[in-house]
Amino acid sequence: MKSLLFSMLFLLSFLFFLAHSGETAVPCTTVDANAAACLGFATGKAAKPSSACCDGLQQLAQTVKSVEDKKAICRCLKVGAKSLGIQDRFLSRIPRACNIKVGFPVSVNTNCEM
């Protein structure tokens, strides 16, 4: 009886592993492609986010399936923000301007792991 229970437990664990092993976080190439149009506003060179910016971020938001996806997107954006001269005062306005709910303050200093 113990061996049957152990075998069933092992099988269930294995099936759970298989079901979740194919899930991967959103890649930075996807994040970069969807957020690229926001660069003008985020660096202070445009008066407002373009419709292409908002559309790209809406598409990116629709790719989020898990907390890990949110963390991955956050990490990708932070890497880009540091190298591209993104200004916090503009970056923080994008979610409201594009009517996107992110559930946390948007900043170059956001802790992506929380």
DAKA-V844759 format. One record per backbone hydrogen bond with DSSP energy under -1.0 kcal/mol. NH is the residue of the N-H (numbers start at 1). CO is the residue of the C=O. If there is no record, write none. Layout:
nh & co
NH & CO
NH & CO
//
This chain:
nh & co
5 & 1
6 & 2
7 & 3
8 & 4
9 & 5
10 & 6
11 & 7
12 & 8
13 & 9
14 & 10
15 & 11
16 & 12
17 & 13
18 & 14
19 & 15
20 & 16
21 & 17
31 & 27
32 & 28
33 & 29
34 & 30
35 & 31
36 & 32
38 & 35
39 & 36
42 & 38
43 & 39
44 & 41
45 & 40
46 & 40
54 & 50
55 & 51
56 & 52
57 & 53
58 & 54
59 & 55
60 & 56
61 & 57
62 & 58
63 & 60
70 & 66
71 & 67
72 & 68
73 & 69
74 & 70
75 & 71
76 & 72
77 & 73
78 & 74
79 & 75
80 & 76
81 & 77
82 & 78
83 & 79
84 & 80
86 & 81
87 & 42
90 & 87
91 & 87
92 & 88
93 & 90
94 & 91
97 & 93
98 & 94
100 & 95
110 & 107
114 & 111
//
